Amino acid sequence: MRFSTRGQVDPFIVMDVMEAARAAEAAGRRIIHMEVGQPSTPAPAAARKALAAALDENPLGYTVALGLPELRAGIAALYARWYGVDLDPGRVIVTAGSSGAFLLAFSALFDAGDRVALGEPGYPSYRQILRAMSVTPVGMPTRPENRYQPVPADLPENVQGLIVASPGNPSGTMLGKPELAALMQAAAARDIAFVSDEIYHGLDYEGRAVSALEVSDEAYVINSFSKYFSMTGWRVGWMVVPEDHVRTVERLAQNMFICPPHASQVAALAALGAIDELEANRAVYAANRRLMLDGLPKAGFTKIAPPDGAFYIYADVSDLTDDSRAFAAEILDKAGVAVTPGLDFDPARGHRTLRFSYAQGTAEIEEGLARLTAFMAAR
């Protein structure tokens, strides 16, 4: 059988690292996981309890394409609670994870042959989803002095879209409201569609993350229950779109997905009320962040981005290697710690960077730092 050209996307390298770590564990080794951005905690207890009850009472068949109305209303209420934004639930679209939201957003906003700007380093699947849709990703090399976030001067010519993430992956850095507004205004002045990835909102430590909806309604805002709500495998996310885009996205959702997973929506609705449990999880990440900011430089990883949110540390390791993939493999082999090569996030400069995740429990982070310190001392 033939292959499409657009289907030949790059691998998601962190998934390859996960597989190598799994193989090591299958061979009897204990691996500390600092590679994947996945909470070690389960879904909130209320979410699990709600689903258990629903399984006995409800066939859990199709929902409407845009998601359960009560869940859409609950998400809209979250924007009032977190940001003081009065959001019409009719603009909220529940999706099959944030990945489903990106597919819908890119389908609604871009035509084949369009060009979409994105910051590098950045989440690798933006690039690959765009390519699979015959849209050209245009990398914007961001700079440490701008905290690995784009600024208006970075916007390339002849682009139809801009994707911004705050907190960012892999850097964990955030945009303040003036910086976010400047980017949105620059995009609007050039009729560039603005997509705001806010999947790590709720996971901030020294200042609150700012939503694009605090600046303007003329944006696609994408979020998920995966990170703050600790529901990665449940595959339920959402996006907020301008009012005049709802019907277009609804038609796409009807045909592409029929509806988001009903069971996951039931759990997600209950998770919205589990604030005490979720804030306890965030306190663990905050403690882990302090450990990483202290322990990584002591181990020898001294050039790191200042993370405001998410649960990542992005490190410049150009003084240690010019092959981050080989270096990550060496760390896994000799230290038993899985980390992610920067090539996932920055095809041009990522051979000199690593991403460390601190999403695991604190004891795991402490052991991982001890192993890294011993490995670097012996290297």
C-alpha positions as CSV (number, residue, x, y, z in Angstrom):
1,M,0.0,0.0,0.0
2,R,1.1,3.6,-0.7
3,F,1.9,6.1,2.0
4,S,0.8,9.8,2.0
5,T,3.7,12.3,2.1
6,R,2.0,14.3,4.8
7,G,1.8,11.1,7.0
8,Q,5.5,11.0,7.3
9,V,5.8,12.9,10.6
10,D,8.7,12.8,13.0
11,P,8.4,10.5,16.1
12,F,7.5,11.9,19.5
13,I,10.9,11.2,21.0
14,V,9.8,11.2,24.6
15,M,7.6,8.2,23.8
16,D,10.7,6.4,22.5
17,V,12.4,7.2,25.8
18,M,9.4,5.8,27.7
19,E,9.7,2.6,25.7
20,A,13.5,2.3,26.4
21,A,12.7,2.9,30.1
22,R,10.0,0.3,30.0
23,A,12.4,-2.2,28.5
24,A,14.9,-1.5,31.2
25,E,12.2,-2.1,33.9
26,A,11.2,-5.3,32.2
27,A,14.8,-6.4,32.5
28,G,14.6,-5.9,36.2
29,R,16.0,-2.4,36.7
30,R,14.3,0.4,38.7
31,I,14.0,3.5,36.6
32,I,13.3,7.0,37.9
33,H,11.0,8.7,35.4
34,M,11.9,12.3,34.7
35,E,11.0,12.0,31.0
36,V,7.2,12.2,30.7
37,G,4.9,15.0,31.7
38,Q,2.4,12.8,33.5
39,P,1.2,13.2,37.1
40,S,1.9,10.3,39.3
41,T,-1.4,10.8,41.1
42,P,-4.6,9.2,40.0
43,A,-7.8,11.1,39.0
44,P,-9.4,12.8,41.9
45,A,-11.4,10.5,44.2
46,A,-14.6,12.3,43.4
47,A,-14.1,11.7,39.7
48,R,-13.6,8.0,40.2
49,K,-16.6,7.8,42.5
50,A,-18.8,9.6,40.1
51,L,-17.9,7.3,37.2
52,A,-18.4,4.2,39.3
53,A,-21.9,5.4,40.1
54,A,-22.6,6.3,36.5
55,L,-21.6,2.8,35.3
56,D,-24.4,1.3,37.3
57,E,-27.0,3.9,36.3
58,N,-26.2,5.0,32.8
59,P,-25.5,3.2,29.5
60,L,-22.9,6.0,28.8
61,G,-23.7,6.2,25.1
62,Y,-23.1,9.2,22.8
63,T,-23.3,12.6,24.2
64,V,-24.0,15.7,22.0
65,A,-20.9,16.5,19.9
66,L,-19.8,19.6,21.9
67,G,-20.0,17.7,25.2
68,L,-22.3,17.4,28.2
69,P,-24.0,20.7,28.8
70,E,-23.4,20.5,32.6
71,L,-19.6,20.0,31.9
72,R,-19.5,22.9,29.5
73,A,-21.2,25.0,32.2
74,G,-18.7,23.8,34.8
75,I,-15.7,24.7,32.7
76,A,-17.2,28.2,32.1
77,A,-17.5,28.6,35.8
78,L,-13.9,27.7,36.2
79,Y,-12.9,30.7,34.1
80,A,-14.9,33.0,36.4
81,R,-13.2,31.4,39.4
82,W,-9.6,31.4,38.0
83,Y,-9.6,34.5,35.9
84,G,-12.7,36.6,36.6
85,V,-13.9,36.0,33.0
86,D,-17.6,35.8,32.4
87,L,-17.7,33.0,29.7
88,D,-20.7,31.8,27.8
89,P,-20.8,28.0,28.2
90,G,-22.0,27.9,24.6
91,R,-18.4,28.8,23.5
92,V,-16.9,25.8,25.4
93,I,-16.2,22.7,23.3
94,V,-15.3,19.5,25.1
95,T,-12.8,17.4,23.2
96,A,-11.0,14.0,23.2
97,G,-8.0,15.4,25.1
98,S,-6.2,18.6,24.1
99,S,-5.0,16.6,21.0
100,G,-8.6,16.4,19.8
101,A,-8.8,20.2,20.4
102,F,-5.8,20.8,18.3
103,L,-7.2,18.7,15.4
104,L,-10.4,20.6,15.5
105,A,-8.8,24.0,15.9
106,F,-6.3,23.5,13.0
107,S,-9.1,22.1,10.8
108,A,-11.3,25.1,11.5
109,L,-8.6,27.8,11.2
110,F,-6.2,26.7,8.5
111,D,-6.2,25.5,4.9
112,A,-3.6,23.2,3.3
113,G,-0.6,25.2,2.4
114,D,-1.1,27.8,5.2
115,R,1.9,28.6,7.5
116,V,1.6,28.6,11.2
117,A,4.2,30.1,13.6
118,L,5.2,28.4,16.8
119,G,7.9,29.1,19.3
120,E,10.9,26.8,19.6
121,P,11.5,25.1,22.0
122,G,7.9,24.0,22.1
123,Y,5.5,21.1,22.2
124,P,6.5,18.8,19.3
125,S,3.1,17.6,18.4
126,Y,2.1,21.1,17.1
127,R,4.5,20.6,14.3
128,Q,3.6,17.1,13.5
129,I,-0.2,17.6,13.6
130,L,0.1,20.6,11.3
131,R,2.3,18.7,8.8
132,A,-0.2,15.8,8.8
133,M,-2.8,18.3,7.8
134,S,-0.7,19.7,5.0
135,V,-0.1,23.0,6.9
136,T,3.5,24.2,7.3
137,P,4.9,24.8,10.8
138,V,7.2,27.8,10.9
139,G,9.6,27.7,13.9
140,M,10.4,30.9,15.8
141,P,13.7,30.5,17.7
142,T,13.0,32.0,21.1
143,R,15.8,33.3,23.3
144,P,16.8,32.7,27.0
145,E,16.7,36.5,27.6
146,N,13.0,36.3,26.6
147,R,12.6,33.3,28.9
148,Y,12.0,31.0,25.9
149,Q,8.7,32.8,25.0
150,P,8.1,34.6,21.7
151,V,7.9,38.3,21.4
152,P,6.2,40.3,18.6
153,A,9.5,40.9,16.8
154,D,9.8,37.1,16.4
155,L,6.7,36.8,14.2
156,P,7.7,35.7,10.7
157,E,6.3,37.1,7.5
158,N,3.5,35.4,5.6
159,V,1.9,33.2,8.4
160,Q,-1.7,32.6,8.9
161,G,-1.6,31.4,12.5
162,L,0.4,31.7,15.8
163,I,0.5,29.1,18.6
164,V,1.6,30.3,22.1
165,A,1.9,28.2,25.2
166,S,2.1,29.6,28.7
167,P,3.3,27.9,30.9
168,G,5.4,26.5,28.1
169,N,6.5,23.0,27.5
170,P,9.5,22.3,27.9
171,S,10.5,25.5,29.6
172,G,7.7,26.0,32.2
173,T,8.0,29.8,31.6
174,M,4.9,32.0,31.5
175,L,3.9,35.2,29.7
176,G,2.6,38.1,31.8
177,K,-0.5,39.9,30.7
178,P,1.3,42.8,28.9
179,E,3.5,40.3,27.0
180,L,0.5,38.1,26.0
181,A,-1.5,41.1,25.0
182,A,1.4,42.4,22.8
183,L,1.5,39.1,21.0
184,M,-2.3,39.0,20.5
185,Q,-2.4,42.5,19.2
186,A,0.5,41.9,16.8
187,A,-1.3,38.8,15.5
188,A,-4.7,40.7,15.2
189,A,-3.1,43.5,13.3
190,R,-1.9,41.0,10.6
191,D,-5.1,38.9,10.6
192,I,-3.2,36.0,12.2
193,A,-5.3,33.4,14.0
194,F,-4.2,33.1,17.6
195,V,-4.2,29.7,19.4
196,S,-3.4,29.8,23.2
197,D,-2.3,26.5,24.7
198,E,-3.2,26.7,28.4
199,I,-2.9,23.0,29.3
200,Y,-0.7,23.7,32.3
201,H,-2.9,26.4,33.9
202,G,-3.4,25.7,37.6
203,L,0.2,24.5,37.8
204,D,1.8,27.8,38.7
205,Y,4.0,28.6,41.7
206,E,4.9,32.2,42.1
207,G,2.3,34.1,40.0
208,R,-1.0,33.2,38.4
209,A,-1.0,32.1,34.7
210,V,-2.9,34.6,32.5
211,S,-5.5,33.3,30.0
212,A,-5.8,34.8,26.6
213,L,-9.5,35.3,27.3
214,E,-8.5,38.0,29.8
215,V,-7.1,39.9,26.8
216,S,-9.6,39.2,24.0
217,D,-12.3,36.8,22.8
218,E,-10.7,36.6,19.4
219,A,-8.6,33.5,20.2
220,Y,-8.8,29.7,20.3
221,V,-8.0,28.7,23.9
222,I,-7.1,25.1,24.5
223,N,-6.9,23.2,27.8
224,S,-7.3,19.8,29.3
225,F,-8.0,17.7,32.3
226,S,-4.7,15.9,31.9
227,K,-2.3,18.0,33.9
228,Y,-3.8,20.0,36.8
229,F,-6.7,17.6,37.1
230,S,-4.4,14.5,36.9
231,M,-6.4,12.7,34.2
232,T,-4.0,12.0,31.4
233,G,-5.3,8.7,30.3
234,W,-8.9,9.7,30.4
235,R,-8.5,11.8,27.3
236,V,-10.8,14.7,27.9
237,G,-10.0,18.3,27.2
238,W,-11.7,21.4,26.0
239,M,-11.4,24.6,24.0
240,V,-13.0,28.0,24.0
241,V,-13.7,29.6,20.6
242,P,-15.2,32.8,19.4
243,E,-19.0,32.7,19.2
244,D,-19.1,32.8,15.4
245,H,-16.8,29.8,15.2
246,V,-18.9,27.4,17.3
247,R,-21.0,26.0,14.6
248,T,-18.0,25.3,12.3
249,V,-16.2,23.5,15.1
250,E,-19.4,21.6,16.0
251,R,-19.8,20.3,12.4
252,L,-16.2,19.2,12.4
253,A,-16.5,17.5,15.8
254,Q,-19.7,15.7,14.7
255,N,-17.8,14.1,11.8
256,M,-14.4,13.6,13.2
257,F,-15.2,12.4,16.8
258,I,-19.0,12.1,17.1
259,C,-18.5,13.1,20.7
260,P,-15.9,13.1,23.5
261,P,-15.8,9.9,25.7
262,H,-18.9,10.0,27.8
263,A,-17.3,8.2,30.8
264,S,-14.4,10.6,30.9
265,Q,-16.9,13.6,30.8
266,V,-18.7,12.2,33.8
267,A,-15.4,12.0,35.7
268,A,-14.2,15.4,34.5
269,L,-17.4,17.1,35.8
270,A,-16.8,15.7,39.3
271,A,-13.1,16.6,39.1
272,L,-14.0,20.3,38.8
273,G,-15.0,20.2,42.4
274,A,-12.0,18.4,43.8
275,I,-10.1,21.6,44.6
276,D,-8.5,20.4,47.9
277,E,-7.1,17.3,46.4
278,L,-5.8,19.1,43.3
279,E,-4.2,21.8,45.4
280,A,-2.5,19.1,47.5
281,N,-1.0,17.7,44.2
282,R,0.2,21.2,43.2
283,A,1.9,21.6,46.6
284,V,3.9,18.4,45.8
285,Y,5.0,19.8,42.5
286,A,6.0,23.0,44.2
287,A,8.2,21.1,46.6
288,N,9.6,19.1,43.7
289,R,10.4,22.3,41.8
290,R,12.3,23.6,44.8
291,L,14.3,20.4,45.0
292,M,15.1,20.5,41.2
293,L,16.1,24.1,41.2
294,D,18.5,23.3,44.1
295,G,19.7,19.9,43.0
296,L,20.2,20.1,39.3
297,P,22.8,22.9,39.5
298,K,24.6,20.9,42.2
299,A,24.6,17.9,40.0
300,G,26.2,19.9,37.1
301,F,23.2,21.1,35.1
302,T,23.7,24.8,35.7
303,K,22.1,26.5,32.8
304,I,18.4,26.2,33.3
305,A,15.3,28.2,32.3
306,P,13.5,29.7,35.3
307,P,10.2,27.7,35.4
308,D,7.1,29.5,36.5
309,G,4.7,26.7,36.0
310,A,4.0,23.2,34.6
311,F,6.4,20.5,36.0
312,Y,9.5,20.8,33.8
313,I,13.1,22.1,33.9
314,Y,14.7,22.9,30.6
315,A,18.5,22.7,30.7
316,D,21.1,23.9,28.3
317,V,23.7,21.1,28.3
318,S,26.0,22.5,25.6
319,D,28.9,22.4,28.0
320,L,28.3,18.7,28.4
321,T,27.3,17.3,25.0
322,D,26.4,18.2,21.5
323,D,24.2,15.1,21.2
324,S,21.4,15.2,23.7
325,R,19.8,12.0,22.4
326,A,23.0,10.0,23.1
327,F,23.4,11.9,26.4
328,A,19.9,11.0,27.5
329,A,20.5,7.3,26.6
330,E,23.8,7.4,28.6
331,I,21.9,8.8,31.6
332,L,19.2,6.1,31.4
333,D,21.9,3.4,31.0
334,K,24.3,4.5,33.7
335,A,22.1,6.4,36.2
336,G,18.7,4.7,35.7
337,V,17.0,8.1,35.2
338,A,14.9,8.7,32.1
339,V,15.1,12.2,30.7
340,T,14.0,13.7,27.4
341,P,16.4,15.0,24.7
342,G,15.7,18.6,23.6
343,L,15.4,17.5,20.0
344,D,11.7,16.8,20.7
345,F,11.2,20.5,21.3
346,D,13.7,22.3,19.1
347,P,14.9,20.6,15.9
348,A,17.6,23.1,15.4
349,R,19.1,23.6,18.8
350,G,17.7,20.7,20.8
351,H,20.8,18.6,20.4
352,R,22.3,20.7,23.2
353,T,19.3,20.6,25.7
354,L,17.5,18.2,28.0
355,R,14.1,18.4,29.7
356,F,13.6,17.1,33.2
357,S,10.1,16.4,34.5
358,Y,9.3,16.7,38.2
359,A,5.7,15.3,37.9
360,Q,6.5,12.2,40.0
361,G,6.3,11.9,43.8
362,T,8.8,13.7,45.9
363,A,10.7,10.6,47.0
364,E,11.2,9.7,43.3
365,I,12.5,13.2,42.6
366,E,14.9,13.0,45.5
367,E,16.3,9.7,44.4
368,G,16.5,10.9,40.8
369,L,18.6,13.9,41.8
370,A,20.9,11.7,43.9
371,R,21.4,9.4,41.0
372,L,22.1,12.3,38.6
373,T,24.6,13.8,41.1
374,A,26.4,10.5,41.4
375,F,26.4,9.9,37.6
376,M,27.8,13.4,36.8
377,A,30.5,13.1,39.5
378,A,31.7,9.8,38.0
379,R,31.4,11.0,34.3
